[in-house]
Amino acid sequence: MAYGHGDRKDAGDERKRGREPFGLYGIAQSLVHAFRTADLHETIPPLLAALLVWEVALFDVFRGTYDSVPFGVRVAFTLGAPLSVTAVSMWELRRLRTRHGITLRAALLR
């Protein structure tokens, strides 16, 4: 089939198409297994998630990422994700403690 100038098929597009399912699969697996941090201790994935999301929020504050938006929207963007991730992390830590007896104190060997 002959292609015109405007609808020319690029060989690079065919190579890139095969990477998408692998990337999506990799993202899903890393989220499910939290980069295998639970192999060290069961409390590390929620603690690491909370720590990293607050680090990104502080980076956004000091970098001035949302300077061009109104103050209320800036607060929602900056604090929305860290507060929600921290709440889910605390809920996960509470469930680990109440249902399985796994505590952060046991992870620290105290």
C-alpha positions in Angstrom: 0.0 0.0 0.0 1.4 3.3 -1.0 1.3 6.1 1.6 0.9 9.8 0.7 3.1 12.5 2.2 0.7 13.3 5.0 0.0 9.7 6.1 3.5 8.3 5.9 4.1 5.4 8.3 7.2 5.8 10.5 9.1 2.7 11.5 9.7 4.2 14.9 6.0 4.2 15.7 5.9 0.4 15.3 8.7 -0.1 17.8 7.2 2.3 20.4 3.9 0.5 20.2 5.3 -2.6 21.8 6.6 -0.8 24.9 3.2 0.5 26.1 1.9 -2.8 27.5 5.2 -3.5 29.2 5.2 -0.1 30.8 1.7 -0.4 32.1 2.4 -3.9 33.4 5.5 -2.6 35.2 3.7 0.3 36.8 0.9 -2.0 38.0 3.4 -4.5 39.4 5.4 -1.8 41.2 2.3 -0.4 42.8 1.0 -3.8 43.8 4.3 -4.9 45.4 5.4 -1.5 46.5 8.9 -2.2 45.1 9.1 -5.3 47.4 9.6 -3.2 50.5 7.2 -5.4 52.4 9.8 -8.1 52.2 11.8 -6.1 54.7 8.9 -5.5 57.0 5.2 -5.1 56.5 5.0 -1.6 57.9 7.6 -0.1 55.4 5.3 0.3 52.4 2.8 2.6 54.1 5.5 4.6 55.9 7.5 4.9 52.6 4.4 6.1 50.7 3.6 8.8 53.3 7.2 9.9 53.4 7.6 10.2 49.7 4.4 12.1 49.1 5.3 14.6 51.8 8.7 15.0 50.2 7.2 15.8 46.8 4.8 18.3 48.4 7.7 20.1 50.1 9.5 20.1 46.8 6.5 21.7 45.2 6.3 24.3 47.9 9.9 25.3 47.7 10.0 25.2 43.9 6.9 27.3 43.6 5.1 24.9 41.3 1.6 26.3 41.7 2.4 30.0 42.0 0.2 31.0 39.1 -3.1 29.4 40.5 -5.3 30.9 43.2 -4.4 30.3 46.8 -7.2 27.9 47.6 -6.4 25.8 44.6 -2.7 25.9 45.5 -3.4 24.6 49.0 -5.7 21.9 47.6 -3.1 20.7 45.1 -0.2 20.9 47.6 -1.9 19.3 50.6 -4.6 17.1 49.0 -2.4 14.2 48.0 -0.2 14.1 51.1 -3.1 14.2 53.4 -5.1 11.5 51.6 -2.0 9.2 51.2 -1.1 9.7 54.9 -4.7 8.9 55.9 -4.7 5.7 53.9 -1.2 4.8 55.3 -2.4 5.3 58.9 -5.4 3.2 58.2 -3.2 0.5 56.7 -0.9 0.6 59.8 -3.9 0.4 62.1 -5.2 -2.7 60.2 -1.8 -4.3 60.4 -1.7 -3.7 64.2 -5.3 -4.7 65.0 -5.7 -7.7 62.6 -2.2 -9.1 62.5 -0.4 -7.7 65.5 2.3 -6.1 63.3 3.5 -2.8 64.7 6.2 -0.3 63.9 7.7 -0.9 67.3 8.3 -4.5 66.3 10.0 -3.3 63.1 12.4 -1.2 65.2 13.0 -4.2 67.5 11.9 -2.4 70.6 
